[in-house]
Amino acid sequence: MKILKIDHLGVAVNSIDAGKNFWGDVLGLEFEGTETVSQQKVTTAFFPVSESEVELLESTAADGPVAKFIEKKGEGIHHVAFRVENLEQALEELKQKGVKLIDEKPRQGAGGAKIAFLHPKATHGILVELCER
Ligand code: CMX
């Protein structure tokens, strides 16, 4: 498999509006707009930083995974996403290496990306996303 770069850092926030104040106004990052990924009960907001992005994640439902994450750990880094050349091939290779996956097959992420999550137990505690766009 080939990792091309850190695609984005996912940051769980209570409110994108409030988060925009720091990431946009204070740090001066460009705000690219929001997108809701209904299946994952989350609204995302992207702030490009050179070749990577900061992605704020706000839950759209009290029982959504991002709401549960904040309940347990508070606001903060939720996942690290690496862009790969070929997601199916990367998942196949990781499976063969015995890596525990959350997604064995790609699903749809924000911005039209194909994404898959690795299980935090296999990554020393961090939720890792692989994405291809
Ligand atoms: N950090 C660390 N551990 C996490 C975690 C996180 N952010 N999210 C989940 N886990 C842990 C859970 O505690 C659980 O651990 P145990 O097996 O020890 O209990 C394990 O990972 C599996 O989590 P789960 O909630 O039981 O599994 P699900 O398959 O229901 O959901 C996941 C997993 C990662 C898809 C979901 O929790 C999630 O975060 N969904 C939102 C995804 C998202 O951010 N989407 C935005 C768009 C994506 C993009 O384009 O970037």
Backbone and ligand atoms as CSV (ligand in chain L), in Angstrom:
chain,resi,resn,atom,element,x,y,z
A,1,MET,N,N,0.842,-1.194,0.000
A,1,MET,CA,C,0.000,0.000,0.000
A,1,MET,C,C,0.876,1.242,0.000
A,2,LYS,N,N,0.325,2.338,-0.506
A,2,LYS,CA,C,1.113,3.568,-0.531
A,2,LYS,C,C,0.332,4.718,0.108
A,3,ILE,N,N,0.906,5.230,1.221
A,3,ILE,CA,C,0.307,6.405,1.857
A,3,ILE,C,C,0.908,7.641,1.201
A,4,LEU,N,N,0.042,8.532,0.726
A,4,LEU,CA,C,0.523,9.704,-0.013
A,4,LEU,C,C,0.763,10.910,0.891
A,5,LYS,N,N,-0.109,11.076,1.883
A,5,LYS,CA,C,0.035,12.231,2.793
A,5,LYS,C,C,-1.001,12.140,3.898
A,6,ILE,N,N,-0.866,13.012,4.908
A,6,ILE,CA,C,-1.967,13.158,5.862
A,6,ILE,C,C,-3.031,13.965,5.135
A,7,ASP,N,N,-4.191,13.358,4.935
A,7,ASP,CA,C,-5.265,14.031,4.202
A,7,ASP,C,C,-5.946,15.059,5.087
A,8,HIS,N,N,-6.327,14.610,6.297
A,8,HIS,CA,C,-6.930,15.564,7.238
A,8,HIS,C,C,-6.871,15.051,8.666
A,9,LEU,N,N,-7.063,15.983,9.605
A,9,LEU,CA,C,-7.209,15.649,11.017
A,9,LEU,C,C,-8.655,15.925,11.374
A,10,GLY,N,N,-9.350,14.924,11.889
A,10,GLY,CA,C,-10.753,15.102,12.287
A,10,GLY,C,C,-10.814,15.556,13.741
A,11,VAL,N,N,-11.500,16.661,13.982
A,11,VAL,CA,C,-11.606,17.208,15.341
A,11,VAL,C,C,-13.084,17.255,15.738
A,12,ALA,N,N,-13.425,16.545,16.803
A,12,ALA,CA,C,-14.820,16.515,17.265
A,12,ALA,C,C,-15.109,17.791,18.054
A,13,VAL,N,N,-16.164,18.479,17.665
A,13,VAL,CA,C,-16.542,19.731,18.356
A,13,VAL,C,C,-18.031,19.692,18.700
A,14,ASN,N,N,-18.389,20.458,19.722
A,14,ASN,CA,C,-19.810,20.580,20.065
A,14,ASN,C,C,-20.546,21.384,19.004
A,15,SER,N,N,-19.859,22.389,18.451
A,15,SER,CA,C,-20.522,23.276,17.496
A,15,SER,C,C,-19.521,23.763,16.458
A,16,ILE,N,N,-19.849,23.541,15.184
A,16,ILE,CA,C,-18.971,24.023,14.115
A,16,ILE,C,C,-18.943,25.550,14.138
A,17,ASP,N,N,-20.066,26.173,14.431
A,17,ASP,CA,C,-20.110,27.638,14.480
A,17,ASP,C,C,-19.108,28.171,15.492
A,18,ALA,N,N,-19.090,27.545,16.670
A,18,ALA,CA,C,-18.155,27.980,17.709
A,18,ALA,C,C,-16.722,27.630,17.297
A,19,GLY,N,N,-16.523,26.443,16.708
A,19,GLY,CA,C,-15.184,26.004,16.289
A,19,GLY,C,C,-14.595,26.908,15.211
A,20,LYS,N,N,-15.483,27.404,14.352
A,20,LYS,CA,C,-15.052,28.283,13.245
A,20,LYS,C,C,-14.360,29.530,13.759
A,21,ASN,N,N,-14.784,29.958,14.918
A,21,ASN,CA,C,-14.207,31.160,15.511
A,21,ASN,C,C,-12.693,30.986,15.698
A,22,PHE,N,N,-12.302,29.842,16.301
A,22,PHE,CA,C,-10.861,29.609,16.513
A,22,PHE,C,C,-10.144,29.259,15.215
A,23,TRP,N,N,-10.639,28.205,14.527
A,23,TRP,CA,C,-9.899,27.679,13.362
A,23,TRP,C,C,-9.909,28.653,12.180
A,24,GLY,N,N,-10.994,29.386,12.035
A,24,GLY,CA,C,-11.102,30.338,10.919
A,24,GLY,C,C,-10.631,31.734,11.306
A,25,ASP,N,N,-11.345,32.341,12.264
A,25,ASP,CA,C,-11.064,33.749,12.574
A,25,ASP,C,C,-9.724,33.929,13.282
A,26,VAL,N,N,-9.463,33.115,14.302
A,26,VAL,CA,C,-8.233,33.316,15.083
A,26,VAL,C,C,-7.004,32.843,14.307
A,27,LEU,N,N,-7.050,31.601,13.771
A,27,LEU,CA,C,-5.868,31.087,13.053
A,27,LEU,C,C,-5.793,31.582,11.609
A,28,GLY,N,N,-6.902,32.103,11.119
A,28,GLY,CA,C,-6.893,32.644,9.756
A,28,GLY,C,C,-6.946,31.589,8.671
A,29,LEU,N,N,-7.426,30.377,9.011
A,29,LEU,CA,C,-7.568,29.346,7.973
A,29,LEU,C,C,-8.838,29.610,7.166
A,30,GLU,N,N,-8.769,29.265,5.891
A,30,GLU,CA,C,-9.922,29.458,5.014
A,30,GLU,C,C,-10.995,28.418,5.348
A,31,PHE,N,N,-12.235,28.861,5.461
A,31,PHE,CA,C,-13.348,27.949,5.749
A,31,PHE,C,C,-13.971,27.529,4.423
A,32,GLU,N,N,-13.957,26.209,4.163
A,32,GLU,CA,C,-14.429,25.727,2.851
A,32,GLU,C,C,-15.900,25.361,2.810
A,33,GLY,N,N,-16.606,25.537,3.932
A,33,GLY,CA,C,-18.028,25.192,3.946
A,33,GLY,C,C,-18.274,23.873,4.650
A,34,THR,N,N,-19.565,23.552,4.799
A,34,THR,CA,C,-19.922,22.350,5.552
A,34,THR,C,C,-20.575,21.305,4.635
A,35,GLU,N,N,-20.539,20.072,5.109
A,35,GLU,CA,C,-21.220,18.987,4.394
A,35,GLU,C,C,-21.723,17.997,5.439
A,36,THR,N,N,-22.976,17.592,5.298
A,36,THR,CA,C,-23.517,16.603,6.240
A,36,THR,C,C,-23.412,15.212,5.619
A,37,VAL,N,N,-22.844,14.293,6.414
A,37,VAL,CA,C,-22.786,12.890,5.987
A,37,VAL,C,C,-23.829,12.174,6.853
A,38,SER,N,N,-25.061,12.103,6.332
A,38,SER,CA,C,-26.211,11.662,7.140
A,38,SER,C,C,-26.010,10.267,7.709
A,39,GLN,N,N,-25.477,9.360,6.884
A,39,GLN,CA,C,-25.317,7.973,7.347
A,39,GLN,C,C,-24.448,7.884,8.588
A,40,GLN,N,N,-23.525,8.834,8.740
A,40,GLN,CA,C,-22.627,8.803,9.894
A,40,GLN,C,C,-23.040,9.818,10.963
A,41,LYS,N,N,-24.221,10.431,10.754
A,41,LYS,CA,C,-24.797,11.373,11.729
A,41,LYS,C,C,-23.816,12.477,12.120
A,42,VAL,N,N,-23.230,13.082,11.089
A,42,VAL,CA,C,-22.217,14.091,11.374
A,42,VAL,C,C,-22.213,15.170,10.283
A,43,THR,N,N,-21.958,16.409,10.734
A,43,THR,CA,C,-21.698,17.489,9.773
A,43,THR,C,C,-20.221,17.817,9.848
A,44,THR,N,N,-19.605,18.001,8.675
A,44,THR,CA,C,-18.167,18.258,8.621
A,44,THR,C,C,-17.919,19.677,8.104
A,45,ALA,N,N,-16.802,20.248,8.520
A,45,ALA,CA,C,-16.385,21.557,7.992
A,45,ALA,C,C,-14.894,21.482,7.739
A,46,PHE,N,N,-14.469,21.844,6.533
A,46,PHE,CA,C,-13.058,21.703,6.169
A,46,PHE,C,C,-12.316,23.038,6.130
A,47,PHE,N,N,-11.102,23.012,6.675
A,47,PHE,CA,C,-10.203,24.162,6.672
A,47,PHE,C,C,-8.865,23.701,6.089
A,48,PRO,N,N,-8.601,23.970,4.814
A,48,PRO,CA,C,-7.340,23.524,4.213
A,48,PRO,C,C,-6.126,24.161,4.878
A,49,VAL,N,N,-5.077,23.344,5.042
A,49,VAL,CA,C,-3.780,23.818,5.541
A,49,VAL,C,C,-2.746,23.226,4.607
A,50,SER,N,N,-2.240,24.014,3.698
A,50,SER,CA,C,-1.311,23.524,2.688
A,50,SER,C,C,-1.928,22.296,1.993
A,51,GLU,N,N,-1.256,21.127,2.075
A,51,GLU,CA,C,-1.775,19.958,1.344
A,51,GLU,C,C,-2.704,19.098,2.182
A,52,SER,N,N,-2.937,19.519,3.437
A,52,SER,CA,C,-3.827,18.752,4.306
A,52,SER,C,C,-4.983,19.648,4.751
A,53,GLU,N,N,-5.838,19.106,5.601
A,53,GLU,CA,C,-6.972,19.895,6.062
A,53,GLU,C,C,-7.275,19.575,7.521
A,54,VAL,N,N,-7.898,20.540,8.184
A,54,VAL,CA,C,-8.513,20.270,9.479
A,54,VAL,C,C,-10.001,20.073,9.182
A,55,GLU,N,N,-10.569,18.998,9.726
A,55,GLU,CA,C,-11.990,18.705,9.511
A,55,GLU,C,C,-12.693,18.754,10.867
A,56,LEU,N,N,-13.561,19.745,11.051
A,56,LEU,CA,C,-14.354,19.771,12.280
A,56,LEU,C,C,-15.545,18.843,12.099
A,57,LEU,N,N,-15.899,18.139,13.164
A,57,LEU,CA,C,-17.003,17.164,13.116
A,57,LEU,C,C,-18.012,17.521,14.194
A,58,GLU,N,N,-19.239,17.808,13.776
A,58,GLU,CA,C,-20.315,18.097,14.735
A,58,GLU,C,C,-21.409,17.054,14.554
A,59,SER,N,N,-21.831,16.452,15.649
A,59,SER,CA,C,-22.856,15.411,15.556
A,59,SER,C,C,-24.194,16.013,15.149
A,60,THR,N,N,-24.947,15.261,14.342
A,60,THR,CA,C,-26.291,15.721,13.971
A,60,THR,C,C,-27.348,15.058,14.848
A,61,ALA,N,N,-26.924,14.175,15.740
A,61,ALA,CA,C,-27.886,13.468,16.599
A,61,ALA,C,C,-27.236,13.149,17.937
A,62,ALA,N,N,-28.060,13.128,18.976
A,62,ALA,CA,C,-27.539,12.877,20.331
A,62,ALA,C,C,-26.925,11.479,20.444
A,63,ASP,N,N,-27.396,10.542,19.589
A,63,ASP,CA,C,-26.862,9.170,19.673
A,63,ASP,C,C,-25.817,8.901,18.581
A,64,GLY,N,N,-25.346,9.945,17.911
A,64,GLY,CA,C,-24.346,9.759,16.848
A,64,GLY,C,C,-22.972,9.441,17.434
A,65,PRO,N,N,-22.083,8.830,16.626
A,65,PRO,CA,C,-20.762,8.436,17.129
A,65,PRO,C,C,-19.915,9.617,17.619
A,66,VAL,N,N,-20.072,10.768,16.975
A,66,VAL,CA,C,-19.258,11.919,17.404
A,66,VAL,C,C,-19.782,12.469,18.731
A,67,ALA,N,N,-21.105,12.451,18.908
A,67,ALA,CA,C,-21.683,12.872,20.205
A,67,ALA,C,C,-21.204,11.937,21.308
A,68,LYS,N,N,-21.186,10.640,20.998
A,68,LYS,CA,C,-20.746,9.655,22.007
A,68,LYS,C,C,-19.264,9.843,22.343
A,69,PHE,N,N,-18.475,10.140,21.309
A,69,PHE,CA,C,-17.039,10.375,21.518
A,69,PHE,C,C,-16.841,11.557,22.473
A,70,ILE,N,N,-17.573,12.664,22.233
A,70,ILE,CA,C,-17.418,13.869,23.068
A,70,ILE,C,C,-17.891,13.590,24.501
A,71,GLU,N,N,-18.964,12.807,24.598
A,71,GLU,CA,C,-19.483,12.460,25.930
A,71,GLU,C,C,-18.403,11.732,26.747
A,72,LYS,N,N,-17.676,10.833,26.046
A,72,LYS,CA,C,-16.675,10.003,26.730
A,72,LYS,C,C,-15.354,10.749,26.963
A,73,LYS,N,N,-14.913,11.475,25.928
A,73,LYS,CA,C,-13.545,12.025,25.981
A,73,LYS,C,C,-13.488,13.537,25.927
A,74,GLY,N,N,-14.612,14.193,25.643
A,74,GLY,CA,C,-14.584,15.647,25.456
A,74,GLY,C,C,-14.202,15.996,24.028
A,75,GLU,N,N,-14.280,17.285,23.687
A,75,GLU,CA,C,-13.900,17.722,22.344
A,75,GLU,C,C,-12.411,17.395,22.126
A,76,GLY,N,N,-12.038,17.160,20.881
A,76,GLY,CA,C,-10.612,16.912,20.611
A,76,GLY,C,C,-10.407,16.082,19.363
A,77,ILE,N,N,-9.155,15.648,19.163
A,77,ILE,CA,C,-8.824,14.882,17.943
A,77,ILE,C,C,-9.592,13.572,17.929
A,78,HIS,N,N,-10.346,13.374,16.878
A,78,HIS,CA,C,-11.207,12.201,16.739
A,78,HIS,C,C,-10.570,11.158,15.824
A,79,HIS,N,N,-9.975,11.610,14.723
A,79,HIS,CA,C,-9.288,10.656,13.846
A,79,HIS,C,C,-8.205,11.339,13.015
A,80,VAL,N,N,-7.290,10.505,12.520
A,80,VAL,CA,C,-6.264,10.966,11.586
A,80,VAL,C,C,-6.515,10.231,10.280
A,81,ALA,N,N,-6.588,10.993,9.189
A,81,ALA,CA,C,-6.879,10.367,7.890
A,81,ALA,C,C,-5.664,10.441,6.974
A,82,PHE,N,N,-5.269,9.278,6.462
A,82,PHE,CA,C,-4.171,9.199,5.502
A,82,PHE,C,C,-4.759,8.964,4.110
A,83,ARG,N,N,-4.259,9.719,3.143
A,83,ARG,CA,C,-4.695,9.466,1.769
A,83,ARG,C,C,-3.847,8.342,1.182
A,84,VAL,N,N,-4.510,7.361,0.588
A,84,VAL,CA,C,-3.785,6.256,-0.042
A,84,VAL,C,C,-4.067,6.247,-1.540
A,85,GLU,N,N,-3.182,5.570,-2.250
A,85,GLU,CA,C,-3.321,5.526,-3.701
A,85,GLU,C,C,-4.506,4.654,-4.109
A,86,ASN,N,N,-4.639,3.508,-3.444
A,86,ASN,CA,C,-5.675,2.542,-3.821
A,86,ASN,C,C,-6.250,1.934,-2.537
A,87,LEU,N,N,-7.466,2.362,-2.172
A,87,LEU,CA,C,-8.018,1.977,-0.868
A,87,LEU,C,C,-8.309,0.475,-0.776
A,88,GLU,N,N,-8.932,-0.087,-1.811
A,88,GLU,CA,C,-9.245,-1.529,-1.778
A,88,GLU,C,C,-7.972,-2.344,-1.571
A,89,GLN,N,N,-6.942,-1.963,-2.307
A,89,GLN,CA,C,-5.669,-2.691,-2.208
A,89,GLN,C,C,-5.071,-2.537,-0.799
A,90,ALA,N,N,-5.156,-1.336,-0.247
A,90,ALA,CA,C,-4.610,-1.088,1.095
A,90,ALA,C,C,-5.349,-1.945,2.123
A,91,LEU,N,N,-6.689,-2.020,2.019
A,91,LEU,CA,C,-7.477,-2.809,2.977
A,91,LEU,C,C,-7.124,-4.294,2.855
A,92,GLU,N,N,-6.962,-4.752,1.637
A,92,GLU,CA,C,-6.604,-6.150,1.403
A,92,GLU,C,C,-5.257,-6.466,2.048
A,93,GLU,N,N,-4.308,-5.571,1.845
A,93,GLU,CA,C,-2.972,-5.778,2.405
A,93,GLU,C,C,-3.019,-5.789,3.936
A,94,LEU,N,N,-3.782,-4.857,4.525
A,94,LEU,CA,C,-3.871,-4.794,5.987
A,94,LEU,C,C,-4.546,-6.047,6.540
A,95,LYS,N,N,-5.576,-6.513,5.827
A,95,LYS,CA,C,-6.264,-7.749,6.252
A,95,LYS,C,C,-5.271,-8.909,6.274
A,96,GLN,N,N,-4.484,-8.984,5.213
A,96,GLN,CA,C,-3.491,-10.069,5.138
A,96,GLN,C,C,-2.455,-9.980,6.244
A,97,LYS,N,N,-2.205,-8.757,6.705
A,97,LYS,CA,C,-1.234,-8.572,7.794
A,97,LYS,C,C,-1.887,-8.753,9.158
A,98,GLY,N,N,-3.187,-9.086,9.158
A,98,GLY,CA,C,-3.887,-9.361,10.413
A,98,GLY,C,C,-4.312,-8.118,11.180
A,99,VAL,N,N,-4.404,-6.982,10.499
A,99,VAL,CA,C,-4.802,-5.738,11.166
A,99,VAL,C,C,-6.327,-5.703,11.321
A,100,LYS,N,N,-6.774,-5.404,12.543
A,100,LYS,CA,C,-8.214,-5.351,12.805
A,100,LYS,C,C,-8.805,-4.092,12.152
A,101,LEU,N,N,-9.818,-4.307,11.331
A,101,LEU,CA,C,-10.436,-3.186,10.602
A,101,LEU,C,C,-11.837,-2.928,11.125
A,102,ILE,N,N,-12.280,-1.677,11.098
A,102,ILE,CA,C,-13.698,-1.393,11.348
A,102,ILE,C,C,-14.455,-1.584,10.034
A,103,ASP,N,N,-13.872,-1.085,8.949
A,103,ASP,CA,C,-14.506,-1.225,7.621
A,103,ASP,C,C,-13.668,-2.141,6.739
A,104,GLU,N,N,-14.256,-3.263,6.357
A,104,GLU,CA,C,-13.536,-4.162,5.443
A,104,GLU,C,C,-13.679,-3.701,4.002
A,105,LYS,N,N,-14.749,-2.894,3.782
A,105,LYS,CA,C,-14.982,-2.374,2.431
A,105,LYS,C,C,-15.098,-0.847,2.542
A,106,PRO,N,N,-14.690,-0.112,1.499
A,106,PRO,CA,C,-14.795,1.345,1.542
A,106,PRO,C,C,-16.239,1.809,1.671
A,107,ARG,N,N,-16.419,2.951,2.325
A,107,ARG,CA,C,-17.725,3.611,2.329
A,107,ARG,C,C,-17.516,5.056,1.928
A,108,GLN,N,N,-18.633,5.783,1.835
A,108,GLN,CA,C,-18.577,7.157,1.345
A,108,GLN,C,C,-18.272,8.124,2.488
A,109,GLY,N,N,-17.261,8.969,2.322
A,109,GLY,CA,C,-16.970,10.009,3.315
A,109,GLY,C,C,-17.350,11.377,2.771
A,110,ALA,N,N,-16.858,12.422,3.424
A,110,ALA,CA,C,-17.148,13.780,2.959
A,110,ALA,C,C,-16.343,14.072,1.694
A,111,GLY,N,N,-16.847,14.997,0.895
A,111,GLY,CA,C,-16.111,15.444,-0.289
A,111,GLY,C,C,-15.964,14.377,-1.352
A,112,GLY,N,N,-16.892,13.391,-1.351
A,112,GLY,CA,C,-16.860,12.355,-2.391
A,112,GLY,C,C,-15.747,11.339,-2.209
A,113,ALA,N,N,-15.077,11.358,-1.056
A,113,ALA,CA,C,-13.966,10.422,-0.847
A,113,ALA,C,C,-14.485,9.025,-0.523
A,114,LYS,N,N,-13.677,8.026,-0.885
A,114,LYS,CA,C,-13.926,6.655,-0.401
A,114,LYS,C,C,-13.103,6.539,0.869
A,115,ILE,N,N,-13.739,6.048,1.942
A,115,ILE,CA,C,-13.013,5.982,3.214
A,115,ILE,C,C,-13.187,4.626,3.887
A,116,ALA,N,N,-12.284,4.320,4.806
A,116,ALA,CA,C,-12.417,3.124,5.650
A,116,ALA,C,C,-11.649,3.389,6.939
A,117,PHE,N,N,-12.231,2.930,8.059
A,117,PHE,CA,C,-11.584,3.119,9.359
A,117,PHE,C,C,-10.892,1.837,9.807
A,118,LEU,N,N,-9.721,2.006,10.454
A,118,LEU,CA,C,-9.021,0.886,11.085
A,118,LEU,C,C,-9.419,0.874,12.556
A,119,HIS,N,N,-9.409,-0.290,13.170
A,119,HIS,CA,C,-9.830,-0.354,14.567
A,119,HIS,C,C,-8.755,0.242,15.477
A,120,PRO,N,N,-9.162,1.133,16.412
A,120,PRO,CA,C,-8.173,1.769,17.306
A,120,PRO,C,C,-7.334,0.771,18.108
A,121,LYS,N,N,-7.859,-0.436,18.297
A,121,LYS,CA,C,-7.063,-1.445,19.027
A,121,LYS,C,C,-5.814,-1.827,18.243
A,122,ALA,N,N,-5.889,-1.719,16.910
A,122,ALA,CA,C,-4.753,-2.103,16.071
A,122,ALA,C,C,-3.766,-0.954,15.875
A,123,THR,N,N,-4.164,0.253,16.312
A,123,THR,CA,C,-3.347,1.440,15.960
A,123,THR,C,C,-2.791,2.147,17.189
A,124,HIS,N,N,-2.814,1.456,18.325
A,124,HIS,CA,C,-2.346,2.058,19.582
A,124,HIS,C,C,-3.231,3.220,20.012
A,125,GLY,N,N,-4.531,3.068,19.790
A,125,GLY,CA,C,-5.483,3.984,20.426
A,125,GLY,C,C,-6.056,5.094,19.569
A,126,ILE,N,N,-5.488,5.289,18.366
A,126,ILE,CA,C,-6.005,6.387,17.525
A,126,ILE,C,C,-6.912,5.817,16.439
A,127,LEU,N,N,-8.033,6.496,16.215
A,127,LEU,CA,C,-8.887,6.081,15.102
A,127,LEU,C,C,-8.208,6.557,13.819
A,128,VAL,N,N,-7.827,5.600,12.965
A,128,VAL,CA,C,-7.156,5.931,11.704
A,128,VAL,C,C,-8.120,5.700,10.551
A,129,GLU,N,N,-8.222,6.706,9.694
A,129,GLU,CA,C,-9.037,6.584,8.476
A,129,GLU,C,C,-8.090,6.524,7.285
A,130,LEU,N,N,-8.402,5.657,6.343
A,130,LEU,CA,C,-7.716,5.699,5.054
A,130,LEU,C,C,-8.697,6.270,4.050
A,131,CYS,N,N,-8.238,7.137,3.183
A,131,CYS,CA,C,-9.167,7.677,2.187
A,131,CYS,C,C,-8.503,7.766,0.826
A,132,GLU,N,N,-9.381,7.714,-0.170
A,132,GLU,CA,C,-8.911,7.837,-1.553
A,132,GLU,C,C,-9.808,8.849,-2.234
A,133,ARG,N,N,-9.220,9.832,-2.886
A,133,ARG,CA,C,-10.019,10.781,-3.675
A,133,ARG,C,C,-9.309,11.125,-4.964
L,1,CMX,N1,N,-11.023,7.274,18.909
L,1,CMX,C1,C,-10.640,6.160,19.582
L,1,CMX,N2,N,-11.397,5.045,19.674
L,1,CMX,C2,C,-12.591,5.058,19.040
L,1,CMX,C3,C,-13.048,6.170,18.320
L,1,CMX,C4,C,-12.212,7.314,18.267
L,1,CMX,N3,N,-12.579,8.404,17.610
L,1,CMX,N4,N,-14.254,5.884,17.788
L,1,CMX,C5,C,-14.559,4.626,18.158
L,1,CMX,N5,N,-13.561,4.128,18.922
L,1,CMX,C6,C,-13.474,2.785,19.506
L,1,CMX,C7,C,-14.707,2.399,20.321
L,1,CMX,O1,O,-14.547,2.775,21.670
L,1,CMX,C8,C,-14.747,0.892,20.135
L,1,CMX,O2,O,-13.817,0.294,21.001
L,1,CMX,P1,P,-14.116,-1.154,21.646
L,1,CMX,O3,O,-14.240,-2.121,20.492
L,1,CMX,O4,O,-12.925,-1.393,22.507
L,1,CMX,O5,O,-15.392,-0.984,22.403
L,1,CMX,C9,C,-14.217,0.692,18.734
L,1,CMX,O6,O,-13.481,1.865,18.413
L,1,CMX,C10,C,-15.304,0.501,17.695
L,1,CMX,O7,O,-16.200,1.599,17.824
L,1,CMX,P2,P,-17.785,1.392,17.711
L,1,CMX,O8,O,-18.428,2.712,17.932
L,1,CMX,O9,O,-18.195,0.246,18.563
L,1,CMX,O10,O,-17.897,0.896,16.188
L,1,CMX,P3,P,-18.815,1.377,15.014
L,1,CMX,O11,O,-18.496,0.444,13.888
L,1,CMX,O12,O,-20.229,1.493,15.446
L,1,CMX,O13,O,-18.283,2.832,14.640
L,1,CMX,C11,C,-16.771,4.471,13.782
L,1,CMX,C12,C,-16.941,3.094,14.452
L,1,CMX,C13,C,-15.307,4.810,13.869
L,1,CMX,C14,C,-17.165,4.387,12.322
L,1,CMX,C15,C,-17.655,5.518,14.489
L,1,CMX,O14,O,-17.392,5.476,15.872
L,1,CMX,C16,C,-17.394,6.937,14.028
L,1,CMX,O15,O,-16.561,7.669,14.564
L,1,CMX,N6,N,-18.167,7.408,13.026
L,1,CMX,C17,C,-18.063,8.776,12.512
L,1,CMX,C18,C,-17.114,8.785,11.397
L,1,CMX,C19,C,-16.801,10.173,10.892
L,1,CMX,O16,O,-16.097,10.940,11.514
L,1,CMX,N7,N,-17.318,10.510,9.729
L,1,CMX,C20,C,-17.101,11.837,9.135
L,1,CMX,C21,C,-16.874,11.770,7.654
L,1,CMX,C22,C,-15.618,10.992,7.371
L,1,CMX,C23,C,-14.609,11.814,6.597
L,1,CMX,O17,O,-14.858,12.117,5.426
L,1,CMX,O18,O,-13.570,12.132,7.218
